[in-house]
Amino acid sequence: MNIKRIRFDEFGPYRDWSFTTGDNGVQLMYGPNESGKTSLLEGMRTLLFGGTHKAYGPMTGAL
């Protein structure tokens, strides 16, 4: 499977967001904590396999 484009209308922190993959087949995802990396992976999993996703809310009292 070769995914060319991913689009989220409203998922986690993403609102009207899309991503087009490169031609080399390798994708790298990085960013600071709480930037939405896990939400992006959860969104892709939901798109591919269906089901519901875990709603991530703001963390309070975390160490």
N, C-alpha and C positions, 0 to 999 in steps of 0.2 A: 504494500500500500504506500502510495506517495501522496502525502497531503500537500496541496498547493497553497491553500488559504484557509485561515480560521477567522471566524467572525462571531463576536458576542454582541448581541443587542443590549442585554442587561444581565450580567452574571457577576456576582461578587463585587469587586471594585471596578469592574469593566462596564462602561456605558458606551454603546456605539463604537466598539473597538474592533479592529481587524489586523491581521498579521499575514503577510505573504512570505512563504518560505523561499530560500535561496535555491540555486541550481545544483549545489554540490551534495545535497542530501544530509548535511550535518547542521544541526541547529544547537545553539548554546543559549541557555537562559540563565541570567544572573541578575542580581539586584540586592539592595539592602533588605534587612529584616522588615517584614510587614509591607512589602512592595507589591504583593500579589502573585508571587511565583507558585505557591501551592494552589491558589484559586485558579490560576491558568491551567495547571495540570488536572485539577478536579473538573474544570469545564470541559477540557478535551476528553476526559474519561466519560463524562455525562453525554457528550455529543456522540461518542463512538458506541457506548454500551447502554445508554438510556439510564433511567432511574432518577433518583433525587441526589442532591449534593448537600453536604454539611454546610450550614450557614456559619461563616466565621464572623464573629462580632469583635468589637474592640476588647483588648485584654486590659483587665484592671487588677491591680494587686499582684502582678506577676514579677518574679525575680529574674 
